[in-house]
Amino acid sequence: MWKFIAKRLGSALAVLLAASLLLYVLVINAGDPLKDLRESNADNREYLMAQRTQYMNLDQPWYGRYWDWLTGVSKCFIGQCDLGQNINGVEVSGLLANAASSTLRLVVLATVIAAILGIAIGVLTAIRQYSGLDYLITFMTFLFFSLPVFWAAVLLKEYLAISYNDWLADPQISVGTSIVVGLVIAVLLQMFLGGSAKRRLLTFVIAAVFIPLLLQYSVWLNFYRFPQMGPAVIVILTALVALSATAMSVGLKEKRVLYPALISVALVLAAYYATFWMLATPNAWVLLIGLILAVVIPGAVGRFMGGRLRKAAMTVSILTAVVGAMLTVMDHLFRAWPGFLDLKGRPIATIGSSTANFEGGFWDHFLDNATQLLMPTIILAVISLASYSRYTRSSMLEVRRQDYIRTARSKGLSERTVIFRHAFRNAMIPIATIAAFDFAGLIGGAVITERVFGWKGMGEMFSTGLDHVDPAPVMAFFLVTGSAAILFNLLADIVYAMLDPRIRV
């Protein structure tokens, strides 16, 4: 395996080197970096031209400039990256650090959301092949995949930002609107849950009655300006996750998995009260340590109590605890929301990655960054979600026709076990490749998204470098995206070996 990884890294570095040379030549021949100064009437024009020539090493031949850039990149292996200076004499390494942090938090979040939702939708549509749900989701995924980013961004700005901010000043939902929303959700819910005609009708009636009542109750509580959750709701939702995960993995009859999951629910409740005042004014390290404990402690409980099903017990327990931890964080965000609205009356911003000179506590800054992330994340996630769902559906349909699936059914295994323990794992093998390329592709696609939403990220740095025929920022962008493509391609190969033991041989 190590020999295989070394070969892949060697070939990938060779490709990266050749691509960097080609890109460098294309950028420096795309125009004249001194054009604006040549046309200037400023008295110090000659001095400015000499200064820019010095910054960009324009007095050297192109291969000398490329070699200087390559030498600076090689210093990254010893932690002393030198990516040169941009057209204004600013070190690109510093610009890249700020831009990469802004872009990567956007792309990572969009990738995770798209992967989780896309895979879940793909599995569901494969199980319900040729149903109304399958046709609806197929239509919607192709629609999302075809949406021009700039057009979708304008719609989001209009309806999710401007209109929502106006509505939030005095949130009201009429009875008629509540009924329409309830009917639409009821139709979609009975399609998702499926079952017999009687079960579908019952689902539709319950949702059509419950959703409008819930909406009117939320308006009466003024929930949208003063949201609240509390420990009771957290325990109920976490318990539902524990029961659902257990049922989908091994079934509720397997107490060795169910009991650790329910213990994780109790641990979430205990942690809620134990950390309540600590989380009132936390920091990033507190949240990180809490997440680690939410994985380690339930994982140990699942391993100790799981017996022969320890892997399933550990997975379900960790999932339950992590969801409970996220709900606990959401509870504190709900408590901070009214104060955040006092600081920022129109919470959903249409431009920028953060609010300048924003004052407030930890949760206020958390909410500010989250609301700034909302629209560009939705854009990138929706586009990627279409790919994940279609590839997952195709892979699941192909796997379900295999002989070992028929054998599993003939042995009397439940359909849940056949789908999640036999078909799903093998269907994920090609999805690993999609995830690897999608991450690098999203960084490239962020160029348009960041320009539309005014983000100062890698996309903005790349487009500015191209506009000014400045190779240093462009090559820094290429270095990150190319390295990401290599790294995630390698991770995809390792995931292959984890999903299919035959690949290890």
Salt bridges, closest charged atoms under 4 A:
ASP32 OD2 - ARG38 NE 2.65
ASP36 OD1 - ARG52 NH1 2.75
GLU46 OE2 - ARG45 NH2 3.37
ASP134 OD2 - ARG393 NH2 2.76
ASP166 OD1 - ARG346 NH1 2.85
GLU254 OE2 - ARG308 NH2 3.77
ASP331 OD2 - ARG335 NE 2.99
ASP368 OD1 - LYS344 NZ 2.87
ASP403 OD1 - ARG406 NH2 2.20
GLU415 OE2 - ARG400 NH2 3.93
GLU415 OE2 - ARG409 NH2 2.84
GLU460 OE2 - LYS456 NZ 3.83
ASP467 OD2 - ARG451 NH2 3.63
ASP493 OD2 - ARG8 NH1 2.42
ASP500 OD2 - ARG502 NH2 2.77
